[in-house]
Each structure stands twice: as C-alpha cells, then as structure tokens.
Amino acid sequence: MGYELRVQRESPLAYAELTQVTGPADAGLELRGSPETGEVFARHGDAEFAVATWQGRLYGKPASDWEVAHLARLADMVGGRLVGEDGEAYGIRDGIVEQVNGDATYEFGKLEEILSLGPAPWSA
C-alpha cells in the first residue's frame, strides 16, 4: 500500500464533473468505470497507466514523478488541490511541479519534461 494523495475542493467533486474534464482528447486522460468506482488513465507511448482512482472521491498512490504530475494536473483541471497524507500540497506553478510543506518547497521539475519521460518508478 502506497502513500495516498487526494484531490480536495471547497465543494465535493461529482463524477459528472470528472467525466467532463477527462473527456476531451486534448486532456490526455481517460476515465473508465462508473459513478461508484473508476480509474483515470494516462497514456505514455503505446501503454496506458492508471494514475487516479475514483470512489466517491479522487485519489492516487503515485510511484513516480510522472504520476504526481498527472495527479497535480487533474486536481487543477477540477478546480481542486492535491494534498498528501501529511498535509503537504502538490501543484503546478509556472509550469513546475512542486510540493509545498509549510515554508519548504521541493520542485519535481518542469511539467512537460516529467510527462515526456514517462512513468519511471522511484527507486527504493
């Protein structure tokens, strides 16, 4: 079981809203499932990878910077913010994927570069 990042918003996210933001081809994401349970997939090359889970709420358990970047994009697309179990926030600022925890900021790197590299898993 991995570390969970969840999308939070002022108002609850509805499944219908999620289908709207993942539906356009230029979003690069595809939602599969039902209003009760589903997954959001992203493509890299010829393969598809699950980057988020829907079960009345939207969350993911990333294993790579690529997955964090997709989760941060998705949170932004639905007007929310991506929050970790310890209260840290993840987002995209000026094209840079970053983690903010109190006064400390960690930059993962440029969004487009991270997405182009693909889902290379973190080493242990």
PyMOL commands that set and color helices and strands:
alter all, ss='L'
color gray80, all
select helices_A, chain A and resi 15-22+25-27+65-77+111-117
alter helices_A, ss='H'
color red, helices_A
select strands_A, chain A and resi 5-8+29-33+38-44+47-54+58-60+81-84+89-93+96-101+104-110
alter strands_A, ss='S'
color yellow, strands_A
deselect
rebuild
show_as cartoon
